[in-house]
């Protein structure tokens, strides 16, 4: 049994009120268990729609995992829909009801009558224990396929998936081991990286190389399949090394390492200190640098000089420089970085000035950003044009500044 589908149920997922974090988590665990995910759906709290979704995914998948809709309220309809799809009645389970009653007693809560519905299960199905909540899961088998219904609460779902679902799938899964290695990249677009890697990203390869993008960070997922885990690991790591050789300094980390962590490790290893002077990013760069535990070892201080007056008063940027070139300019960025280094006494300083939007007050476009880095060798500045909304411009500017800092440290 090597093919699975995931169905996430809840109106809140479709209207954008809640982000579906369950599907990515389940996908990762299934792939690492040698199970291919062939489909994932988001469905409303509607019996007919849920049944239609089950019918659709059952055509190809051998195991179907459902999350959400097992609560006690009127819009929790997963158990009813599953029973309808399987063409069986719901049966009351006395043991589950008693466990639920004891759960409430142990916490000095009064159990509402509505919770009683959580003790009903499709005939012939098996309850799956929930160690931290009231909603037990459901396991059923029909026409050679396995159906699992789990709570939508991530903490409950994750434990039940690990202890109740994956062991059942492993018993029927074909002999195949999966190993996943991730490379984190920054500084080039997805298409550029794909072009550099060439046929490495073709769909029929093993290892398979997938690519995801978030806030400028490109993650390469290297998925290797083999008869045993050690062989799969060897294949994935070999592909990772080959990709790093091709991509060079575009690769900043591995697995779940963030750009902030990569910079922090380099600063700590070299015993260097850093200070920042920010305008359009409003302190975001300082936040990213200090998000890492132990950041006091390398981060000294920062200035958020949002107005021209603040740049002049706090950093000593010359008035005539701003009047001649504007606050958003190469010259002002360099002046900010140089002044911050002098005032802070830090080894390296990073300065950012730009137009985050949504409006522009002159000839310079929204998204125009200058980033300067000053150290004992001098000061260099780079211009970027981020065509995005205000929040994205700020994030991309701070991320780019971090990456420039990383490369500066790497090439010292």
C-alpha positions as MATLAB code, in Angstrom:
seq = 'XXXXXXXXXXXXXXXXXXXXXXXXXXXXXXXXXXXXXXXXXXXXXXXXXXXXXXXXXXXXXXXXXXXXXXXXXXXXXXXXXXXXXXXXXXXXXXXXXXXXXXXXXXXXXXXXXXXXXXXXXXXXXXXXXXXXXXXXXXXXXXXXXXXXXXXXXXXXXXXXXXXXXXXXXXXXXXXXXXXXXXXXXXXXXXXXXXXXXXXXXXXXXXXXXXXXXXXXXXXXXXXXXXXXXXXXXXXXXXXXXXXXXXXXXXXXXXXXXXXXXXXXXXXXXXXXXXXXXXXXXXXXXXXXXXXXXXXXXXXXXXXXXXXXXXXXXXXXXXXXXXXXXXXXXXXXXXXXXXXXXXXXXXXXXXXXXXXXXXXXXXXXXXXXXXXXXXXXXXXXXXXXXXXXXXXXXXXXXXXXXXXXXXXXXXXX';
ca = [
       0.000    0.000    0.000;
       2.033    2.944   -1.268;
      -0.499    5.600   -2.301;
      -2.369    7.901    0.042;
      -4.664   10.919   -0.114;
      -5.341   13.608    2.483;
      -8.624   15.401    3.058;
      -8.766   18.445    5.339;
     -12.296   19.376    6.401;
     -13.569   22.707    7.677;
     -15.202   25.864    6.363;
     -12.539   27.856    8.210;
      -9.873   26.367    5.919;
     -11.727   27.461    2.797;
     -12.571   30.986    3.904;
      -9.001   31.721    4.962;
      -9.669   32.073    8.701;
      -7.396   29.121    9.494;
      -4.211   27.948    7.773;
      -4.034   24.238    7.027;
      -0.841   23.053    8.716;
      -2.014   19.443    8.981;
      -1.612   18.538    5.309;
       2.105   19.479    5.066;
       2.819   17.626    8.316;
       1.021   14.474    7.164;
       2.656   14.631    3.726;
       6.107   14.758    5.259;
       5.450   11.810    7.573;
       3.894    9.697    4.812;
       6.718   10.334    2.355;
       9.303    9.452    4.994;
       7.366    6.215    5.588;
       7.572    5.262    1.926;
       3.981    6.255    1.125;
       3.329    8.453   -1.910;
       0.744   11.228   -1.516;
      -1.261   11.313   -4.749;
      -3.873   13.897   -3.808;
      -4.919   16.385   -1.118;
      -8.253   18.184   -0.807;
      -9.833   20.864    1.354;
     -13.567   20.388    1.814;
     -16.371   22.258    3.594;
     -18.439   20.968    6.524;
     -20.946   19.374    4.188;
     -21.825   15.660    4.099;
     -22.483   15.567    0.362;
     -19.224   17.374   -0.493;
     -17.222   15.148    1.855;
     -18.682   12.025    0.242;
     -17.886   13.359   -3.209;
     -14.305   14.012   -2.084;
     -13.970   10.517   -0.649;
     -15.253    9.034   -3.880;
     -12.765   11.055   -5.914;
      -9.613   10.298   -3.892;
     -10.520    6.618   -3.459;
     -10.114    6.042   -7.182;
      -6.325    6.209   -6.918;
      -5.356    6.207   -3.239;
      -5.183    3.065   -1.123;
      -5.157    4.939    2.184;
      -7.226    8.060    2.890;
      -6.475   10.279    5.875;
      -9.132   12.798    6.917;
      -8.553   15.584    9.435;
     -11.168   17.781   11.081;
     -14.892   17.559   11.739;
     -14.798   15.134   14.692;
     -15.867   17.665   17.326;
     -19.204   17.841   19.159;
     -20.788   20.810   17.349;
     -23.422   20.763   14.627;
     -20.922   21.599   11.888;
     -18.688   18.611   12.752;
     -19.942   16.123   10.173;
     -16.988   13.884    9.323;
     -18.229   10.787   11.159;
     -21.675   11.107    9.577;
     -20.180   11.613    6.112;
     -17.799    8.662    6.454;
     -20.632    6.395    7.567;
     -22.771    7.565    4.644;
     -19.909    6.980    2.193;
     -19.255    3.479    3.593;
     -23.025    2.771    3.490;
     -23.221    1.802    7.164;
     -24.997    3.149   10.256;
     -23.418    4.977   13.170;
     -23.152    2.879   16.320;
     -22.751    4.091   19.899;
     -19.519    2.968   21.597;
     -19.969    2.705   25.369;
     -16.246    2.404   26.074;
     -15.429    5.592   24.191;
     -18.252    7.418   25.952;
     -16.995    6.325   29.375;
     -13.431    7.363   28.530;
     -14.740   10.746   27.491;
     -16.784   11.111   30.660;
     -13.724   10.310   32.791;
     -11.699   12.834   30.795;
     -14.085   15.616   31.833;
     -14.306   14.402   35.437;
     -10.523   14.389   35.796;
     -10.457   18.050   34.775;
     -13.427   19.098   36.914;
     -15.466   20.017   33.830;
     -19.118   19.321   33.172;
     -19.501   17.281   29.997;
     -22.083   18.795   27.647;
     -24.749   16.560   26.143;
     -23.435   17.482   22.702;
     -20.206   15.584   23.406;
     -22.199   12.344   23.248;
     -22.034   12.411   19.436;
     -18.284   11.811   19.659;
     -18.974    8.281   20.904;
     -20.674    7.279   17.635;
     -18.664    5.393   15.015;
     -19.427    3.901   11.587;
     -20.395    0.269   11.999;
     -17.380   -2.002   11.625;
     -14.866    0.782   12.230;
     -12.273    0.966   14.993;
     -11.842    3.898   17.431;
      -8.349    5.379   17.517;
      -7.320    6.607   20.992;
      -6.709   10.313   21.513;
      -4.262   10.737   24.418;
      -4.767   14.503   24.791;
      -8.341   15.261   23.676;
     -11.932   14.024   23.636;
     -12.266   13.244   19.921;
     -11.144    9.689   19.260;
     -10.222    8.942   15.680;
     -11.751    6.440   13.299;
     -10.140    3.614   11.333;
     -12.165    1.736    8.724;
     -11.525   -0.640    5.851;
     -13.641   -1.028    2.728;
     -12.923   -2.502   -0.702;
      -9.282   -3.030    0.195;
      -8.749    0.609    1.160;
      -7.985    2.103    4.570;
      -9.815    5.179    5.867;
      -8.601    7.207    8.839;
     -10.387   10.179   10.411;
      -8.378   12.292   12.859;
      -9.124   15.504   14.802;
      -8.234   18.778   13.157;
      -6.382   20.099   16.227;
      -2.721   19.783   15.140;
      -1.325   18.616   18.489;
      -3.940   15.836   18.708;
      -3.658   14.845   15.055;
       0.140   14.603   15.155;
       0.235   12.190   18.091;
      -2.550   10.019   16.693;
      -0.911    9.895   13.263;
       2.358    8.777   14.804;
       1.001    6.171   17.211;
      -2.133    4.873   15.481;
      -2.035    5.532   11.730;
       1.564    5.159   10.593;
       2.025    1.767   12.318;
      -1.065    0.456   10.501;
       0.190    1.759    7.162;
       3.656    0.304    7.684;
       2.178   -3.170    7.962;
       0.785   -2.971    4.443;
       3.331   -0.651    2.792;
       5.560   -2.083    0.098;
       9.213   -2.428    0.980;
      10.679    0.992    0.176;
      12.697    3.430    2.235;
      12.608    7.195    1.719;
      15.221    9.735    2.774;
      14.742   13.491    2.349;
      17.501   16.084    2.359;
      16.784   19.802    2.066;
      19.022   22.568    0.758;
      18.181   26.222    1.475;
      19.067   28.819   -1.170;
      18.889   32.595   -1.485;
      20.038   35.109   -4.059;
      18.527   33.788   -7.297;
      15.073   33.010   -8.631;
      13.480   29.585   -8.919;
      13.913   29.475  -12.713;
      17.598   30.411  -12.463;
      18.283   27.650   -9.961;
      16.336   25.138  -12.070;
      18.373   26.131  -15.119;
      21.631   25.770  -13.205;
      20.677   22.297  -11.988;
      19.602   21.139  -15.459;
      18.045   17.680  -15.726;
      18.431   17.126  -11.959;
      14.860   18.387  -11.529;
      13.255   16.064  -14.090;
      10.192   14.282  -12.708;
      11.304   10.720  -13.491;
      14.537   10.848  -11.511;
      15.572    9.125   -8.308;
      16.522   11.076   -6.271;
      13.702   13.427   -7.134;
      14.428   17.135   -6.598;
      11.448   19.356   -5.785;
      11.500   23.111   -5.253;
       9.453   25.419   -2.999;
       9.706   29.187   -2.557;
       8.845   31.328    0.459;
       9.799   34.990    0.924;
      12.734   34.673   -1.443;
      14.104   31.523    0.192;
      14.185   28.567   -2.182;
      14.149   25.104   -0.633;
      15.289   22.121   -2.659;
      13.733   18.889   -1.400;
      15.894   15.953   -2.433;
      13.819   12.778   -2.107;
      15.609    9.453   -2.558;
      13.896    6.047   -2.595;
      15.708    2.728   -2.129;
      15.327   -0.754   -0.699;
      16.780    0.340    2.644;
      17.186    3.656    4.475;
      20.992    3.719    4.371;
      21.058    3.398    0.597;
      18.369    6.081    0.230;
      20.359    8.374    2.541;
      23.554    7.829    0.564;
      21.759    8.691   -2.680;
      20.175   11.855   -1.255;
      23.394   13.125    0.320;
      25.340   12.520   -2.892;
      22.767   14.528   -4.838;
      22.905   17.285   -2.213;
      26.683   17.574   -2.530;
      26.427   17.681   -6.317;
      23.786   20.427   -6.123;
      25.898   22.458   -3.679;
      28.855   22.264   -6.063;
      26.675   23.616   -8.877;
      24.908   26.347   -6.899;
      27.890   27.538   -4.873;
      27.218   30.445   -2.507;
      23.507   30.444   -3.364;
      23.186   27.599   -0.829;
      23.151   29.018    2.689;
      21.979   26.045    4.743;
      20.535   22.577    5.002;
      17.333   20.995    6.280;
      15.386   23.543    8.391;
      18.170   26.072    8.905;
      17.044   29.680    8.435;
      19.063   32.488    6.904;
      19.235   34.111   10.347;
      20.678   30.927   11.832;
      23.260   30.626    9.061;
      24.436   34.210    9.668;
      24.409   33.725   13.449;
      26.593   30.626   13.189;
      29.094   32.441   10.990;
      29.266   35.513   13.249;
      29.674   33.351   16.343;
      32.320   31.141   14.761;
      34.392   34.145   13.678;
      33.791   36.091   16.876;
      32.510   39.118   14.976;
      29.958   41.715   16.086;
      27.283   43.443   14.034;
      25.102   46.539   14.314;
      22.323   47.781   12.047;
      20.847   51.070   10.850;
      17.390   50.711    9.318;
      14.857   52.948    7.684;
      12.141   51.250    5.580;
      12.465   47.885    7.375;
      11.617   49.487   10.725;
      13.784   47.204   12.861;
      12.973   43.947   11.036;
      16.631   43.192   10.312;
      17.491   43.634   13.989;
      14.641   41.297   14.886;
      15.872   38.606   12.495;
      19.385   38.820   13.876;
      18.178   38.630   17.487;
      15.593   35.896   16.922;
      18.420   33.426   17.484;
      19.231   32.353   21.029;
      22.619   33.666   22.103;
      22.468   36.661   19.748;
      24.017   38.886   22.449;
      27.348   37.331   21.488;
      27.339   39.071   18.123;
      24.587   41.731   18.011;
      25.554   45.023   19.655;
      22.861   47.583   18.793;
      20.668   49.094   16.132;
      19.071   52.327   14.961;
      15.665   52.720   13.334;
      16.042   56.121   11.686;
      12.777   56.314    9.817;
      12.681   60.066    9.230;
      15.287   62.266    7.589;
      15.676   64.173   10.855;
      16.486   60.933   12.676;
      19.108   60.001   10.095;
      20.716   63.405   10.569;
      20.353   63.585   14.360;
      21.067   59.981   15.398;
      23.579   58.904   12.757;
      25.017   62.176   11.590;
      24.095   61.717    7.940;
      24.978   65.044    6.263;
      21.994   67.254    5.435;
      23.380   68.167    2.016;
      23.707   64.441    1.156;
      19.995   63.895    1.727;
      19.080   67.104   -0.095;
      21.208   66.230   -3.114;
      20.544   62.489   -3.489;
      17.457   61.840   -1.372;
      17.095   59.610    1.689;
      16.659   56.589   -0.565;
      19.999   56.566   -2.296;
      23.303   54.775   -2.499;
      25.074   57.692   -0.850;
      22.763   57.837    2.183;
      22.856   54.064    2.660;
      26.658   54.166    2.760;
      26.612   57.116    5.157;
      24.223   55.247    7.486;
      26.364   52.097    7.514;
      29.627   53.981    8.006;
      28.217   56.116   10.831;
      26.664   53.110   12.569;
      29.983   51.294   12.540;
      31.784   54.301   14.005;
      29.190   54.842   16.738;
      28.711   51.169   17.668;
      32.304   50.003   17.438;
      31.050   46.811   15.761;
      33.080   44.801   13.285;
      30.366   44.998   10.629;
      27.315   47.201   10.149;
      24.379   46.865    7.782;
      22.194   49.766    6.658;
      18.902   49.713    4.751;
      16.997   52.597    3.192;
      14.174   52.283    0.690;
      10.562   52.821   -0.303;
       8.301   50.075    1.061;
       5.083   51.630   -0.231;
       2.277   51.550   -0.922;
       2.873   55.096   -2.215;
       5.916   56.915   -3.573;
       6.602   60.582   -2.969;
       8.883   61.249   -5.935;
      10.550   59.823   -9.004;
      11.779   56.742   -7.178;
       9.504   53.691   -7.411;
       7.984   51.620   -4.634;
      10.282   48.684   -3.895;
      13.525   50.567   -4.503;
      15.948   49.640   -1.708;
      19.623   50.313   -1.026;
      21.560   48.035    1.330;
      25.057   48.935    2.526;
      27.594   46.915    4.495;
      30.568   48.534    6.195;
      33.584   46.818    7.747;
      37.301   47.502    8.120;
      37.839   47.028    4.378;
      35.401   49.783    3.457;
      31.738   50.055    2.493;
      29.787   48.537   -0.381;
      26.198   49.060   -1.378;
      23.714   47.175   -3.534;
      20.489   48.361   -5.141;
      17.382   46.194   -5.293;
      13.964   46.701   -6.846;
      11.356   44.519   -5.150;
       8.066   44.515   -7.041;
       5.758   43.508   -4.242;
       3.430   44.772   -1.505;
       4.679   46.739    1.497;
       5.145   43.766    3.819;
       6.933   41.709    1.177;
       9.275   44.587    0.290;
      10.275   44.925    3.941;
      10.819   41.182    4.390;
      12.756   40.781    1.150;
      14.926   43.784    1.998;
      15.816   42.390    5.424;
      16.416   38.908    3.992;
      18.637   40.317    1.259;
      20.609   42.285    3.853;
      21.116   39.090    5.854;
      22.317   37.303    2.744;
      24.743   40.102    1.896;
      26.077   39.851    5.446;
      26.448   36.075    5.053;
      28.397   36.406    1.808;
      30.578   39.162    3.259;
      31.503   36.908    6.175;
      32.079   33.972    3.835;
      34.435   35.902    1.558;
      36.504   37.668    4.217;
];
